[in-house]
């Protein structure tokens, strides 16, 4: 039995003893009992035996019973007639209900039972106890004392030395990733080539520090990985440890702060002491923003426990320069709320952005995730999947691959084919299909024309991306979905492409108006997208007749870490002009969408009929119905 097991057993024994003692005291608790003198008891038997109610209980040492309810007041008066009022409670217990006990006279009560029979008083005789009275006294008095002394000795031994196991809540909770665990290397991380290149130097610092120190260079003390959730920041830190082949200690930022004052600072000190003892090593703090938020940003503005923890972290990192071979890596998806003292050179010398992968990065990530043990069919095109998943993080792509595997297994397929991946992508974005949803024929027909209107916009507006899929199968809250396939990764949008997106959003409502002559609520999300884009074109991107200006200052509250509102830094006349500019942009796109649909009305009907028949149409099927997609004319380079 190891030390931790023995300690656990001792603790359980102590707890069990306390519980048993508490239960014993609970079940042996008695109502207040008056200690009746033996002489008074004999007087009552002789002179007034009717004062007793119920049975009397006789054992070897005591006579116990209860006075009759009608006699309690008279008995109290007899007892207290010669006692001063201030001493009543010393003679009668509080809340007394008539119970009494009298000791038996070992010399002169040999005929007590005869006296009781003569007085007509009923009684019970308790048999002699088989349980030794000394052992009972030992169990109720000596044993609790021994348990208490044993607990004190145990705590004192636990608190001796540097281990201080009894107060281990002040120790670091960092977890060591041992060599027996699966080692992660840079080959297991894809889509973040620039971040891997920057971290490759960190590995060289750990392996050959003298190579950089010989020219006077200083090894970086800290590396901060910044990026959205799911982009692989934690995996990158593990890959650095795997490549460098050094101990890797990981801890979350929330593990530092507890309800006890000073625990966070104590854990920070212990963490850095641990790193110094095991150098060279890597210390990784995940979710640094949980402990590193801007000081003074609390609701009360006070110096709370979290700020003390941050102060200790700053002090330890500042004094870290004398220890070579220990590098601190931290990850956060909220670098904007971190305290500036953390980000200055000398603490986190390097700040590496781990952003969402582009189309090539997504393809590389899919290549990693589709390796063994997954069995991938030959028809799976990772390039198309990468293009169809803009905005997906590495975690999203891994989840999509797993969903595809589950779908293939559910359908008893020998391999994961392209259809499974396509369905998994839609599940991740919009949720599972809702084929059980009851939809009337009229509502289904409206949905088909609505989605056909969207698809027609993508097909006939050259600035739009081409169709990828159009379906009227309900998913999540949507009764139908029309998805586009980006031809290339874009980081800068032109005005024509933004207008094309607004035209695409309005296509569904316009199709409903042309075919049915009425309006439905199905275009709510389309209007939100169109209005948001138009307003940003006017207020942020300077794409209106108001000129190259921005309107509205956006402030963020550091503690909450989210945008609270937009301050109106312009006049009411300008606000009216902004609303008019937004309205003009949306209405202009509305007219263009109506013109396109009226010109291609036959194609709209054919597309809607095909959706009603097949429910889902892909790129080739849409092109077959509508004909070749018009190409965007090439622009001359000025």
MOCOR-V499429 format. One record per helix or strand. SS is the DSSP state (a for helix, b for strand). FROM is the first residue (numbers start at 1). LEN is the number of residues. Records with the same first field share a line. If there is no record, write none. Layout:
SS = FROM-LEN, FROM-LEN
This chain:
a = 3-25, 38-10, 49-3, 69-12, 85-7, 112-8, 133-27, 165-6, 186-3, 193-15, 210-4, 233-12, 253-3, 263-15, 288-3, 305-18, 335-3, 340-4, 359-11, 382-6, 394-17, 418-13, 441-20, 495-22, 521-19, 572-28, 601-14, 619-8
b = 34-2, 52-7, 62-6, 99-5, 123-3, 175-3, 222-5, 247-6, 281-6, 293-1, 326-7, 338-1, 350-4, 376-1, 416-1, 433-1, 466-6, 475-1, 478-1, 481-5, 553-5, 562-6, 616-3
